[in-house]
Structures are given as structure tokens and as C-alpha cells.
Amino acid sequence: MGSKLTLREGEQVIAKAAASHVKSFLCFPQANPGNLTVTNQRVIFEPTQGRLSSAFEYDLKDISSFSVALANTIKLVTTGNVQHKVTGMFNKKLIQALLEAGVSQK
């Protein structure tokens, strides 16, 4: 935890903000605090506490879309139909970053 993100060649951070990845644990939603980073190549969630299994990373081409629900909760949907919910006080910034990165909003 707390690892420094290594950028790829030509990769630039569009936005990085504190967020929580909401995962179900024993049928109950559990918020796992961390940082969500949107670059011109990837979307990465790095947990700062909670479950390490809440970490994820996708190339932009592997994200089919995102949607925004109540309280600006972001739902990312991958091309394999895997869904991730991210919530946090900086989600408006992250929503703008996803749009800048070219991820389509549903």
C-alpha cells in the first residue's frame, strides 16, 4: 500500500483524487479508501487502507463506459462487463478527467 504509481512512457496524469472503491463484502457494501488516478492511458485505483483486493487498473481501451449515480458515485464498466463503483468528495474532478480521457458517459 502507498506505492508510488509508475507512469508508462508518454503517460500523463489527468487527475488524481482520494476516493473509495465500494465493493460488496458478505452482501454488504464496503468502502475501501484509496486514490483514483486517471491518465491519458489508464484508470487506476490504489487502496490506502481496507482490502488490497479493492485495487484495480484498466487501460482506457478496456473501459466501455461510466455512469454517475446518486451523490456523484461513479460506476465504471469494462468491456468484459466488470463494474466498479467509486465514491468520494472529489468525484466531480474525476468525472471531468474520465471525459477528458475519452471514456464515454452513459
LUMMARRO-909558 format. One line per field, with one value per atom (N, C-alpha, C, CB): residue number from 1; z, y, x negated. Coordinates in Angstrom, 2 decimals. Glycine has a CB too. Layout:
<rs>
k: (NUM,...)
zz: (Z,...)
yy: (Y,...)
xx: (X,...)
</rs>
This chain:
<rs>
k: (1,1,1,1,2,2,2,2,3,3,3,3,4,4,4,4,5,5,5,5,6,6,6,6,7,7,7,7,8,8,8,8,9,9,9,9,10,10,10,10,11,11,11,11,12,12,12,12,13,13,13,13,14,14,14,14,15,15,15,15,16,16,16,16,17,17,17,17,18,18,18,18,19,19,19,19,20,20,20,20,21,21,21,21,22,22,22,22,23,23,23,23,24,24,24,24,25,25,25,25,26,26,26,26,27,27,27,27,28,28,28,28,29,29,29,29,30,30,30,30,31,31,31,31,32,32,32,32,33,33,33,33,34,34,34,34,35,35,35,35,36,36,36,36,37,37,37,37,38,38,38,38,39,39,39,39,40,40,40,40,41,41,41,41,42,42,42,42,43,43,43,43,44,44,44,44,45,45,45,45,46,46,46,46,47,47,47,47,48,48,48,48,49,49,49,49,50,50,50,50,51,51,51,51,52,52,52,52,53,53,53,53,54,54,54,54,55,55,55,55,56,56,56,56,57,57,57,57,58,58,58,58,59,59,59,59,60,60,60,60,61,61,61,61,62,62,62,62,63,63,63,63,64,64,64,64,65,65,65,65,66,66,66,66,67,67,67,67,68,68,68,68,69,69,69,69,70,70,70,70,71,71,71,71,72,72,72,72,73,73,73,73,74,74,74,74,75,75,75,75,76,76,76,76,77,77,77,77,78,78,78,78,79,79,79,79,80,80,80,80,81,81,81,81,82,82,82,82,83,83,83,83,84,84,84,84,85,85,85,85,86,86,86,86,87,87,87,87,88,88,88,88,89,89,89,89,90,90,90,90,91,91,91,91,92,92,92,92,93,93,93,93,94,94,94,94,95,95,95,95,96,96,96,96,97,97,97,97,98,98,98,98,99,99,99,99,100,100,100,100,101,101,101,101,102,102,102,102,103,103,103,103,104,104,104,104,105,105,105,105,106,106,106,106)
zz: (0.00,0.00,0.00,1.22,-0.52,-0.55,-1.60,0.78,-2.57,-3.60,-4.53,-4.40,-5.07,-6.00,-7.38,-5.98,-8.04,-9.37,-10.35,-9.81,-11.11,-12.14,-13.47,-12.22,-14.06,-15.33,-16.48,-15.54,-17.49,-18.71,-19.56,-19.50,-20.57,-21.49,-22.18,-22.55,-22.14,-22.77,-21.97,-24.11,-20.79,-19.99,-19.12,-19.12,-19.04,-18.24,-17.35,-19.14,-16.11,-15.17,-15.52,-13.69,-15.73,-15.96,-14.62,-16.87,-13.72,-12.37,-11.43,-12.38,-10.17,-9.11,-7.90,-8.79,-7.25,-6.10,-5.16,-6.55,-3.89,-2.90,-3.25,-1.46,-3.12,-3.43,-2.66,-4.98,-2.67,-2.07,-3.11,-0.82,-3.22,-4.10,-3.28,-4.70,-3.69,-2.94,-3.50,-3.04,-2.64,-3.01,-2.03,-3.04,-2.49,-1.59,-0.82,-2.38,0.48,1.34,2.19,2.23,2.02,2.70,2.45,4.22,1.21,0.75,1.22,1.19,1.92,2.38,1.64,3.91,1.21,0.56,1.56,-0.07,1.12,1.98,1.20,2.48,1.77,1.12,1.47,1.54,0.45,0.63,0.20,-0.18,1.15,0.81,0.00,2.09,-0.87,-1.68,-2.58,-2.51,-3.67,-4.66,-6.03,-4.66,-6.76,-8.14,-9.03,-8.42,-9.96,-10.90,-12.30,-10.79,-13.04,-14.44,-15.24,-14.73,-16.16,-17.02,-18.47,-16.87,-19.37,-20.78,-21.33,-21.60,-20.47,-20.90,-20.02,-20.94,-18.72,-17.78,-16.73,-17.10,-16.03,-14.80,-13.74,-14.97,-12.62,-11.58,-10.22,-11.58,-9.46,-8.07,-7.18,-7.80,-6.26,-5.31,-3.90,-5.47,-3.19,-1.84,-0.88,-1.34,0.05,1.09,2.40,1.27,2.53,3.68,3.25,4.97,4.10,3.69,2.96,2.81,2.07,1.37,0.15,0.93,0.09,-1.07,-2.34,-0.87,-2.20,-3.35,-4.01,-2.94,-3.37,-3.97,-5.05,-2.89,-5.19,-6.23,-7.62,-6.02,-8.58,-9.97,-10.88,-10.30,-12.10,-13.12,-14.48,-13.01,-15.32,-16.66,-17.66,-16.74,-18.82,-19.91,-20.35,-21.11,-20.86,-21.28,-22.30,-21.86,-23.18,-24.22,-23.63,-25.21,-22.37,-21.72,-20.88,-20.84,-20.91,-20.20,-21.24,-19.29,-21.19,-22.22,-21.92,-22.34,-20.61,-20.28,-18.77,-20.79,-18.39,-16.98,-16.85,-16.34,-15.66,-15.39,-14.01,-15.49,-13.75,-12.48,-11.80,-12.67,-10.55,-9.79,-8.67,-9.21,-7.69,-6.56,-5.88,-5.55,-5.37,-4.65,-5.49,-3.35,-6.80,-7.73,-7.67,-7.46,-7.33,-7.37,-8.83,-6.66,-9.12,-10.48,-10.62,-10.83,-11.67,-11.96,-13.26,-12.04,-13.17,-14.35,-14.85,-14.04,-16.16,-16.75,-17.76,-17.42,-17.59,-18.51,-19.74,-17.80,-20.74,-21.93,-21.60,-23.02,-20.51,-20.06,-19.11,-19.37,-19.00,-18.16,-16.66,-18.55,-16.25,-14.83,-14.40,-14.54,-13.24,-12.78,-11.48,-12.61,-11.39,-10.18,-9.80,-10.40,-8.52,-8.03,-7.19,-7.20,-7.49,-6.79,-6.29,-7.72,-5.02,-4.45,-3.73,-3.48,-3.61,-2.91,-3.14,-3.35,-2.32,-2.41,-3.64,-1.17,-4.31,-5.48,-6.79,-5.39,-6.75,-7.94,-9.12,-7.61,-8.86,-10.00,-10.79,-9.49,-10.09,-10.73,-11.52,-9.67,-10.93,-11.60,-12.79,-10.60,-12.69,-13.82,-15.00,-13.41,-14.72,-15.78,-16.39,-15.22,-15.54,-16.03,-16.92,-14.86,-16.57,-17.41,-18.77,-16.71,-18.77,-20.04,-20.87,-19.79,-20.22,-20.91,-21.50,-19.96,-20.79,-21.24,-22.38,-20.06,-22.67,-23.79,-23.43,-24.82,-22.14,-21.72,-21.92,-20.22,-22.56,-22.83,-21.59,-23.98,-21.44,-20.30,-20.73,-19.70,-19.97,-20.27,-19.39,-20.09)
yy: (-1.18,0.00,1.24,0.00,2.32,3.56,3.57,3.82,2.63,2.58,3.78,1.26,4.20,5.33,4.80,6.12,5.40,4.98,5.23,5.72,4.20,4.33,4.58,3.05,5.72,6.07,5.39,7.60,5.04,4.47,5.58,3.67,5.19,6.19,6.94,5.51,8.27,9.11,9.24,8.56,8.64,8.70,9.95,7.44,10.61,11.82,11.70,13.07,12.14,12.14,13.28,12.26,12.95,13.96,14.42,13.40,13.47,13.81,12.65,14.16,13.01,12.02,12.58,11.70,11.75,12.24,11.10,12.93,11.46,10.49,10.03,11.09,8.73,8.15,6.84,7.93,6.27,4.96,4.03,5.05,2.84,1.81,1.00,0.90,1.01,0.33,-1.09,1.11,-2.06,-3.47,-4.15,-4.17,-5.17,-5.94,-6.94,-6.66,-7.01,-7.96,-8.60,-7.28,-9.92,-10.62,-9.92,-10.69,-9.54,-8.91,-7.47,-9.72,-6.90,-5.51,-4.65,-5.42,-3.44,-2.56,-2.11,-1.34,-2.15,-1.73,-0.75,-2.96,0.42,1.43,1.19,2.86,1.11,0.91,2.19,-0.33,2.98,4.26,4.07,5.03,5.02,4.99,6.20,3.71,6.04,7.11,6.58,7.68,7.37,7.03,7.97,7.14,7.39,8.16,7.91,7.80,8.99,8.90,9.49,9.66,8.69,9.19,9.17,8.32,9.58,9.54,8.11,10.47,7.12,5.72,4.75,5.30,5.09,4.12,4.78,3.33,3.92,4.30,3.32,4.24,3.87,3.05,3.41,3.22,2.39,2.61,1.92,2.10,2.70,2.16,2.35,2.85,1.24,1.38,1.91,0.03,2.75,3.25,2.53,4.76,1.94,1.09,0.23,1.93,-0.69,-1.59,-2.79,-0.85,-3.34,-4.57,-4.27,-5.34,-4.98,-4.84,-5.30,-5.62,-6.20,-6.71,-5.63,-7.88,-4.47,-3.38,-2.65,-2.40,-2.97,-2.33,-2.78,-2.68,-1.85,-2.23,-1.29,-2.23,-1.76,-0.97,-1.44,-1.09,-0.49,-0.81,0.19,-0.80,-0.32,0.58,1.23,-0.19,2.47,3.18,2.38,4.54,1.66,0.90,-0.25,0.34,-0.63,-1.72,-1.22,-2.51,0.08,0.64,1.05,1.87,0.40,0.69,1.99,-0.46,2.27,3.50,3.72,3.43,4.86,5.12,5.84,5.96,5.73,6.47,7.09,5.54,8.06,8.76,8.55,10.29,8.08,7.84,8.87,6.40,8.58,9.48,9.84,8.85,11.04,11.54,11.45,10.77,11.60,11.56,10.25,12.71,9.14,7.85,7.50,6.74,7.15,6.78,5.27,7.32,4.80,3.36,3.16,2.76,2.51,2.18,0.81,2.21,0.67,-0.62,-0.97,-0.57,-2.16,-2.58,-3.26,-3.53,-3.48,-4.17,-5.61,-4.16,-6.17,-7.51,-7.46,-8.19,-6.31,-6.05,-6.19,-7.00,-5.96,-5.88,-4.45,-6.24,-4.31,-2.99,-2.62,-2.92,-1.38,-0.86,0.44,-0.62,0.57,1.81,2.56,1.51,3.85,4.70,5.93,5.11,6.26,7.41,8.27,6.99,9.54,10.42,11.87,10.16,12.73,14.14,14.83,14.84,14.16,14.77,14.14,14.62,13.45,12.75,13.66,11.95,14.91,15.82,16.02,17.19,16.15,16.28,15.00,16.56,13.84,12.57,12.33,11.41,12.75,12.64,13.45,13.13,14.68,15.52,14.87,16.92,14.25,13.59,12.40,13.12,11.62,10.49,10.99,9.66,12.08,12.65,13.14,13.81,13.81,14.27,13.12,15.05,11.98,10.81,10.08,9.85,10.50,9.92,8.74,9.51,8.53,7.45,7.94,7.04,7.13,7.58,7.47,6.77,8.48,8.52,8.07,9.93,7.15,6.63,7.30,5.11)
xx: (-0.84,0.00,-0.89,0.96,-0.33,-1.08,-2.17,-1.67,-2.08,-3.11,-2.96,-3.02,-4.08,-4.06,-3.76,-5.40,-2.81,-2.41,-3.55,-1.14,-3.89,-4.91,-4.21,-5.82,-4.49,-3.88,-4.61,-3.87,-3.85,-4.42,-5.00,-3.34,-5.74,-6.30,-5.17,-7.23,-5.23,-4.21,-2.92,-3.89,-2.87,-1.66,-1.66,-1.52,-0.50,-0.37,0.86,-0.27,0.72,1.85,2.79,1.36,4.06,5.09,5.64,6.24,5.90,6.38,6.10,7.89,5.87,5.72,6.43,4.19,7.25,8.01,8.32,9.31,8.50,8.93,10.34,8.89,10.57,11.88,12.00,12.05,13.18,13.39,13.99,14.31,13.40,13.92,14.91,12.78,16.17,17.23,17.36,18.59,17.05,17.18,18.10,15.79,18.79,19.65,18.80,20.77,19.05,18.38,19.47,17.27,19.66,20.76,22.09,20.48,22.32,23.56,23.75,24.72,22.78,22.88,21.88,22.66,22.27,21.30,20.24,22.02,19.01,17.90,17.03,17.07,16.80,15.97,14.50,16.41,13.67,12.24,11.52,11.73,11.02,10.38,9.10,10.07,8.86,7.65,7.58,7.58,6.84,6.69,7.05,5.26,7.85,8.17,7.38,9.71,6.65,5.85,6.36,4.34,6.59,6.98,5.82,8.34,5.28,4.21,4.71,2.91,3.86,4.23,4.16,3.32,3.80,3.73,4.51,2.30,4.68,5.26,6.14,4.16,6.90,7.61,7.12,9.20,6.62,6.00,6.59,4.46,6.97,7.37,6.37,8.82,5.76,4.79,5.35,3.39,5.64,6.18,5.11,6.71,5.54,4.64,4.89,4.81,6.07,6.39,7.56,6.74,7.98,9.05,8.48,10.07,9.24,8.85,7.97,10.10,6.84,5.97,6.67,4.67,7.63,8.37,9.22,9.25,9.33,10.11,9.31,10.54,8.02,7.19,7.66,5.69,7.60,7.84,7.10,9.35,6.88,6.20,6.69,4.64,7.08,7.54,6.95,9.09,6.57,6.24,7.55,5.54,7.47,8.69,9.48,8.33,8.79,9.49,10.32,8.48,10.03,10.76,11.94,9.81,12.19,13.34,14.37,12.93,15.55,16.55,17.29,17.54,17.54,18.27,18.23,19.74,18.78,19.02,20.35,17.87,20.94,22.17,22.04,23.43,22.91,22.89,24.23,22.58,24.18,25.40,25.53,25.41,26.36,26.56,25.25,27.50,25.17,24.00,22.73,23.81,22.89,21.76,20.96,20.84,21.62,20.95,20.69,21.79,19.45,19.06,19.11,17.63,19.76,19.76,19.01,21.22,17.84,17.06,17.49,15.54,17.63,17.98,16.90,19.41,16.31,15.25,15.86,14.25,15.03,15.51,15.91,14.42,15.39,15.79,16.98,14.63,17.62,18.80,18.52,19.90,17.27,16.95,17.29,15.42,17.94,18.35,17.66,19.86,17.24,16.61,17.32,15.07,17.67,18.29,17.26,19.58,17.13,16.18,16.94,14.99,16.72,17.38,16.34,18.52,16.65,15.72,16.07,14.29,15.48,15.81,15.21,15.35,14.26,13.63,14.12,12.11,15.27,15.72,16.03,16.93,16.44,16.69,15.41,17.24,14.29,12.98,12.66,11.87,12.96,12.66,13.58,12.80,14.84,15.77,15.24,17.20,14.80,14.23,13.00,13.87,12.16,10.95,11.28,10.09,12.31,12.72,13.20,13.84,13.96,14.42,13.24,15.41,12.28,11.07,10.29,10.18,10.28,9.53,10.26,9.29,11.49,12.22,13.10,11.26,13.37,14.26,15.70,14.01,16.53,17.89,18.78,18.48,19.63,20.55,21.92,20.62,22.51,23.85,24.88,23.91)
</rs>
